[in-house]
Structures are given as structure tokens and as C-alpha cells.
């Protein structure tokens, strides 16, 4: 499943890169940025003292999925978007299992970095991101 997610994301980013080059227009990245902004709002609302204990992690997982969906949708490839949507519940399950390895702040930071790197590094950035998550799950 991770391989399928990786190939979807990497393929979607490759297609978007072919469309936009190394400088994606704001309308292509705006939905992903909006998801990260919503995550930051949740972090801000949680406050500083043991913030992760008060965070609605189910909402975090939904927004996290929105971020990845936004990257896939930047491709404007109906087949990849449809396949990604069909795997939505599986993706949420994957995210649920990786959750204990992140604080909300580290999740936001990692995804801001990914969004910054995708236009120039494309599928390599996506593959490294997903490989990192997989290694966390495997304890490596």
C-alpha cells in the first residue's frame, strides 16, 4: 500500500512539475498551504502546555489527508485523483499508525518542507517523505 501511495504521489508531483516547471503557481499550492495553515491554527488553539494532549488528532489526520490530496490534485490527472480518493480510508489508517511518532509542530514542519521541495525535487521529495514515515512505523 505504501508503494502504491508513493507511486501515486510521485506521479502526481511529476505531472504537476511538467505542467508548472520548478515554480508552481499559487493556485496550485494554495490548497496544500491552506491545510498547513489549518494545522497551525489547531496548534495555536491548543496552546503551549502539553499541546499535543489537547489536540483533536482525528481532525489533524483529516487535514493531513487534505494536504496530500491537494498535492495529488495539483496534477489535474483524473485517474490519479480518482485512485487517490479510492484509497482515502487506507491513507487515514496509515496516518493513524504514524501519528505517535509526531508532535503537531513536527508534522507541520515536515509538511511545510515537503511543500517547499516538491516544485524543485518532485517525486524524490515525496518518496523521501513517505520513506521517512515508513521507517518510523518500522522502528528504523
C-alpha positions in Angstrom: 0.0 0.0 0.0 2.8 2.4 0.8 4.3 1.7 -2.6 1.0 2.5 -4.3 0.7 5.7 -2.3 4.3 6.6 -3.1 3.8 6.0 -6.8 0.6 8.0 -6.9 2.1 11.0 -5.1 5.3 10.9 -7.0 3.5 10.5 -10.3 1.1 13.3 -9.5 4.0 15.6 -8.5 5.9 14.7 -11.7 2.8 15.6 -13.8 2.4 18.9 -11.9 6.1 19.6 -12.4 5.7 19.0 -16.2 2.8 21.5 -16.2 4.3 24.1 -14.0 8.1 23.7 -14.0 10.1 24.5 -10.9 7.9 27.4 -9.8 4.3 26.2 -9.2 1.7 28.9 -9.3 0.0 29.9 -6.1 -3.3 28.4 -7.2 -1.6 25.0 -7.4 -0.1 25.1 -3.9 -2.8 27.2 -2.2 -4.9 24.1 -1.1 -1.9 22.4 0.5 -0.8 25.7 2.1 -4.4 26.1 3.4 -4.3 22.7 5.0 -1.0 23.5 6.7 -2.4 26.8 7.9 -5.4 24.9 9.4 -2.9 22.6 11.2 -1.1 25.7 12.6 -4.4 27.1 13.8 -5.1 23.9 15.7 -1.7 24.0 17.2 -2.2 27.7 18.2 -5.6 26.9 19.8 -4.1 24.0 21.8 -1.6 26.4 23.5 1.8 25.7 24.8 1.3 23.5 27.8 1.2 19.9 26.7 -0.4 21.0 23.5 -0.3 17.6 21.9 -2.5 16.1 24.6 -5.3 18.6 23.9 -5.2 18.4 20.1 -8.1 16.8 18.2 -5.9 14.2 16.4 -8.8 13.0 14.3 -9.1 16.5 12.9 -5.3 16.6 12.4 -5.5 13.3 10.4 -8.3 14.7 8.2 -6.3 17.9 7.5 -3.1 15.9 6.9 -5.0 13.8 4.3 -6.3 17.1 2.8 -2.7 18.2 2.4 -1.7 15.1 0.5 -4.9 15.2 -1.6 -4.0 18.8 -2.6 -0.6 17.6 -3.9 -2.3 14.9 -5.9 -4.9 17.3 -7.2 -2.2 19.7 -8.4 -1.5 17.1 -11.2 -5.1 17.6 -12.6 -4.9 13.9 -13.6 -8.4 12.5 -13.2 -7.1 8.9 -12.9 -4.6 9.6 -10.2 -7.0 11.8 -8.3 -9.7 9.1 -8.5 -7.3 6.4 -7.4 -6.1 8.5 -4.5 -9.7 9.2 -3.4 -10.4 5.5 -3.5 -7.6 4.9 -1.1 -8.7 7.6 1.3 -9.7 5.4 4.2 -6.5 3.4 3.8 -4.5 6.6 3.9 -6.2 7.6 7.1 -5.3 4.2 8.6 -1.7 4.7 7.6 -1.7 8.2 9.2 -3.2 6.9 12.4 -0.4 4.4 12.8 2.3 7.0 12.1 0.7 9.6 14.5 2.6 8.5 17.7 5.9 9.4 16.0 5.0 13.1 15.6 4.1 16.1 17.5 1.7 18.5 15.8 4.6 21.0 15.4 6.9 18.4 13.8 4.1 17.2 11.5 3.6 20.8 10.3 7.3 21.5 9.9 7.9 18.3 7.9 5.0 19.0 5.5 6.0 22.7 5.0 9.4 21.4 4.0 7.8 18.9 1.6 5.6 21.6 0.0 8.7 23.8 -0.4 10.7 21.0 -2.0 8.1 19.5 -4.3 8.4 22.0 -7.1 12.2 21.5 -7.4 12.7 18.0 -6.3 9.4 16.4 -7.4 8.9 12.7 -6.8 12.2 12.4 -4.9 10.9 14.7 -2.2 7.6 12.7 -2.0 9.5 9.3 -1.9 11.8 10.5 0.9 8.8 11.8 2.9 6.9 8.6 2.6 10.1 6.5 3.3 10.7 8.5 6.4 7.1 7.7 7.6 7.6 4.0 6.8 10.8 3.9 8.7 9.1 5.4 11.7 6.5 2.8 11.6 9.1 0.0 11.3 11.1 1.4 14.1 14.1 2.2 11.9 
